Amino acid sequence: MTVFNKRTSRTSRLRALAAVGLASALALAGCSSANDELSQRAANDGTNYVAGDGSVKELAAEDRGEPVQFESTLFDGSAVGPERWEGEVTVINFWYAACAPCRVEAPDLADLDEEFTDEGVQFYGVNTRDTQPTAEAFERTFGIEYPSMEDRSGEVMLAMTDYVPPSAVPTTLVLDKQGRVSARILGIAEPGTLRALINSALDEDADAAASEAAASSLAAPEPAQR
């Protein structure tokens, strides 16, 4: 109970800080330009979802595409590639420091990363604009401990255009254990929604394992009668 109260207090303080950042950042830039709504709601991506409108899209296992394929470098210099997304549920968040909605959701992302760390869920950020010092200052401010990759070149964003519309920052993706996109949130990731999407990806893996075990049991030969 004490740990919960400390975490709640920490999150409340960070949300207050993020709210201040939201007001000032929207006045300066929003997440695309000064003329935006959430920054003028970036363009429709062709799937009836408008960038930044908070919409959620969850894909059934049979409707998912191929595992995501991109390579990048984390701010600490480590290389990441498709092999990183296999075997664990993965959350990928597209962000940058001056993005006001990114500041609002940051405390919740930090808490969810901590909440799911023992369940084998990994979090990664994709920073679309910042230099390393700026990104690291943001992470320190909001207590983010999961790594981010630098994407000022737009290579990751380009590789993920089927799922992340141009200028749709923040966007959060959930990958299943095969590295396929199982869910997407455009705009601020509400913690309850993201938690449910992560649990859904974890549960389907458990269900698949149970089905395989049952099928294997049925296929096993019966012991010989004496």
N, C-alpha and C positions, 0 to 999 in steps of 0.2 A: 504493500500500500504506500509506503514511503517513497519507493522508486517511482510509482505512478504519479504521485503528487509532485515530485521534483520535475518529472518529464512534462507534466501538464503546465506547471509554472513556467518552465523554460520555453515551451511552445507558445504560451500566451505572451511572454515578453517578446519573443521573436516575431509573432504575428503583429504586435503593436508596432514594432520597428518596420516590419514589411509594409504596414498600412501607411506609415509616413513616407516610405520609399515609393509606394504606389502613387500617392498624390503628386509627389515631386517629379517622379519619372514620367508620369502621364503628361504632366505639364511640359516637360522637356521633349519627350520623344515617343512615348508609348512603346510599342514593340515593332514598329515599322517606320512611321513618320508622324509628324505633328498633326496631320490631317486625319488620323485614324480614329475609329470608334474604340476598338480594343487594338487597336490600331487599324481602324477602318475595316476590320474583319477580312483581311486578305482574300484572295480569289477562291471561288469554289473549285474543288479539286476534281469534279466530275463524278463524285459518288454521292451527291446530295448532302454533303457535309461542308459547312462553311468554316474556313480556318478561324480558330479562336472562339467559336461559339459555344464551347463547353460540351459539344456533343460527344457521345460515347458509341463506339462501334465494336462489337464483340463478334468474332468469327467462329463458327462451328468448326470442329477439327477437319471435317471433309471439305470445307470451303477455303481452307488456308492454302497459300501458295507455297513456293519452295522456301527453304531456309534462307534468311537474309544473308546477303553476300557483300560485305564491305570490309576494308582494312583501314586502320587509322593508328594514331599514336597518342597515348595518354600524356598528360602534362608532365608526368614523371619520367617520360621517355620510353615507357614500355609499349611494345607493339601489341595491337589487338586485331583479331581476325575471326573468321567464321567458326573456328574451333572453340572460341570462348563462349559461344551461345549454345553449345551442345551439352546436354546433360543436366542443366539447371534452368529453372524459370528465371528469366532476365527482364528487368525493367530498364528501359532506355528513355531518358528525358532530354529533350532539346531545349537549350536555355542560353541566356547571356545575362551579364550582371545588371545592365541598365533596363532590362525588360521588367516592367512593373509587375505583371502577373507572375513572372518567375520568382520574384521576391516574396510574393504572397504565399506561393505553394512550397517554397523551400523548407520551412520548418517541418511541414508535414512529410515531405519526402525524406528528410533526415530521420524523423521518428519511425517511418515505415521501414526504412533500411535497417534500423536497429531492431525493430520488431520482428522482421523476417530473417534476420541473419542466421539464426539457428535452424531455419527450415530450408536452407540451401538456396535462397533467393538472392540473386546478385543485382545490384543497381549500378548503372553507368550513366554519366552525363555526356551530352554532345554539346560543346560550347561553340556557338556559331560566329562569335565576333571578338572575343577578348584575348588579350595577351595573358601569359601565365600569371604575372603578378596580380592582375585584376581579377582573374578567375579564382585564384587562391584566397584573395581578400574576401571575396563573396562567400567562399566555402567556410572560412573561419568565422565570419559573421553569423552564419546560419547553422553552424555545427555540422556541416556536411562532410562525411568521412569516406563516402564512396568516390571512386575516381571519375574524372571527366577526360574526354579526348578533345583536342583542339581541331576545329573545323572551319577556320576562317577562309579556307580555299573553297568550301562548299562541297567537297568530294563526298562526304558521308550523306549530306542532305540530298545531293544529286542521286546517289545510289539508292536512296530511300524515298524517292518521289512518288512511288506507288502508295506510300503510307503517310508521308509528311508533305503537305502542300507547301509551296514556296511561301516564305514569310510566316508560316504557322508556328510561331514560337510564343509560349511553350506548347510542345506536343509530347505526350508520353505514350510509349509503346510497351506492351507486355508480350514477351516471346515465350512460347512453350519450350519444353525440354528438347525439342528437335530444332530449335532456332527459328521457328515460324511465328509470324505475327498473329497472336490470338486476340489482341484487343488494342484499341487506340482511343486516346482522349485528346481532343483538340481544345486548347485553352487550359485554364487552371485545373489541375488534377485534384478533385475533392478527395480527401483521405478515405472516407467510407467507400466511395466508388472504386478507387484504385485498390483498396484492400480486398474488396469483393472480387475484382478481376484477377488479382494475384491468387487468391484462394481457389478460384475457379480453375486456373491453370494447374495449381498443385493437386486439386481433387481429381481432375481428369487423368492425371498421371497415376494416381493411386488406384483409380477405378480400372485403368488399363492393366495395371499390375495384378489386381485381383482377378480380372477376367482371364489373364494369361495363366495364372495359378490354377484357376478352376478348370480351364481347358486342359491343362497339363495333367491335372488329377484325373479327369475323365478319360484321358488317353492312356493313362498308365495301366499296364496289364494287372489283372486281378491275381492275388496270390493263389498258388496251386492248392487244391483241396487235398487233404490227406485221407 
